[in-house]
């Protein structure tokens, strides 16, 4: 598989973004108060590791193999936080930051999908983008179920 210069550049950007996602979700899992949120951050970090491996494999010239990841409906958080108000606000901050990160990463995948010449690679990137959108839905669900989505 031969990549264009532009495709290689986009993949390197996606690789950096995925590593940042892993780093943040891993850090946030240790900083969150709510155990359900800790679990959510850990689960999303695991999916991001799969994305990083896929992007790294493509950069190495290997054909991607799509793997099934949990969908948002399987992982949506519906519990109520039992943390004190200050801790809940910190958890909300972590979620809002992660949600902004997911919006950015999803947009980078969106741009990349249009730039790739291989239908297989476009499909792989679209699959990852869908999972990034699911992460956003999961974070929104946590915020909404705790009355924290529109709180500043």
N, C-alpha and C positions, 0 to 999 in steps of 0.2 A: 504494500500500500504506500503510495507516494502522496505526500501532503504538499500543498502549495506553501509559499512563504507566509501568506496571510493566514492560512489555516493553522500553521505551526504557531504563529504569533498569538492567535486567538486561544489555542489550546494551552499555551504557556500562561496566558492571563487566567483562564479557567482553572488551571492547576493552582495558581497562587490564591485565587478566590476560594477554592475548595479547602486548601490548607488553612486559610484564615477562618473559614467556617468551623473546621474541626477544632482549631485552637480555641475559638470563642465558646463553642458549645461545651467543650471539655472543661474550660474554666468556669463557665456559667453553671454547670452541673454541680460544681463544688461550692459556688457562691449562693445558689438558690436556697431558700428556707423550706419551701414546700416540697415534700418528698415526691409528689406526682410530677412537679415541674422538673425536679432533678432527673427523674426517669425519662421524661420527655426530652430533655436536653441530651441525655446520654444516648437515647434511641436515634435522635436526629444526627448526632455526631457519628454514630455507626453507619448511617446511610451516607453521610458525607464522605466517610472513608472509602465506601464502595465507589462513589463518584470519582474521587481522587484516583483510585486504582484504574478505573476505566479510562480517564483522561490520560494518565501516565502510560497506560498500555497503548493507547492510540498514538501518542507521541513516539513511542518506541517502534511503531510500525505494525503493531498487532491488531488483528481484527477484533472489534468489540463483541462481547457476549453479554446480551441483556440479562439481567437477573431481576427476579421479582422482589420488590421491596414492599413493606407494608404500605397500604394506602392510608390516606388521611382518615377515612371513616373507621379504620381499624385502630387508630391511635389517638383519636380525638379525646382530649381531656375534658371531663365533665364534672369532676369533683370540686369541692370547695376547699380553699386553703384554710388551714387552721393556724397560720402564722399571725403574729401581732401586726398591727397596722404598718409600722415602720418596715418590717420585713416584707410585707405584702407589696409595699411601694417599691422596695428594692427589686423584688421579683418582677414587678410590672416593668420597671426600667430595663431589666435584662431582656424581657420578652419583646419590648418595643424596639430595642436595639437589634435583637436577632431578627425581628420582622423586617426592619429596614434593610438589614444585610440580605435577607432572602429576596426582597424585591429587587435589589441591585443584582444579585447573582442570577436571578431569573431573567432579567433584562440582558445580561451578558450572553446567556445561553440563547435568548431570542435572536439577538444580532448574529451570533455564530451560526445558528441554524441556516440563516439566509446566505451565508458566505461559503458554506461547504459544498463541494461538487459531488460528493458521494452520497447517494440516497441512503445507504446503510448508516453512514456517519450522521447524516441529518436526523434519521430516525432515532439513533442512539442519543443524540443531544436533546431531541424533543422529549424522549423518555425521561432523561435526567431533569429537564426543565419542569416537567409535570410533577416530579417528586419534589422539586424545590417549591413549587406552588403548594403542594400538599403540606410542606413544612410551615409555610405561611398560614395555611388554614388551621393547622394544629396550634400554632402560637396564638392566633386570633381566638380560637375556641377556649384556650386557657384564660386569656384576658377577659373575654366576654363572660365566661362562667363565674368569674370572680368580680364582675362589675368594674373591671379596670381598663377596658378598652379606650374609653374617651377621657380618662383621668389624666391630668397633666402632671 
